[in-house]
């Protein structure tokens, strides 16, 4: 009887230890996702990438995509891969990046389709990320911008405003 009680106590202790280890692993994963998201957001907001976004927006305004548009789309493709591979949480990515993904997705959609017709692997993860984040946007009841021309103009102006006096 005592051996049975010790066995049960050992099982309970092992289960508790396993539960604690799982909880710690979950907290560590969450912390790494937050740190990674902050690093990606910083890269997106740094002066050089804001300059790239500025030029990409101008190119999209004139319907003349050039390397800067590719750079912005490559950024979103990497972001999409990180979400698909669960390195980043989709809801956190929605919170930080949906505004820009939505704007660039619509502004560059014809260009994306054109390039993907040549090579379906180009930016292959972006459509799934956009759909996933749009579902979160809809679930939250948030109204996203529909004025893509206004979005592009704000991308151009934001860089210009940040560089006045420089």
Number of C-alpha atoms within 10 A of each C-alpha: 6 7 8 9 10 11 12 12 12 12 12 12 12 12 12 12 12 12 12 12 12 12 12 12 12 12 12 12 15 15 12 14 18 17 13 15 20 13 12 16 14 12 14 18 13 10 14 12 18 20 20 19 25 23 21 26 29 20 18 20 17 8 13 12 18 13 12 20 24 17 15 21 21 15 19 23 19 15 22 25 19 20 20 15 10 12 18 22 16 19 15 15 21 20 12 15 16 20 15 17 22 19 22 22 19 16 20 21 13 12 18 22 14 12 14 14 11 9 11 12 10 16 21 15 18 22 15 14 24 18 12 16 22 18 13 17 18 11 9 9 9 10 8 13 11 11 12 16 15 12 19 23 15 15 21 20 14 15 19 14 10 12 11 7 6 4
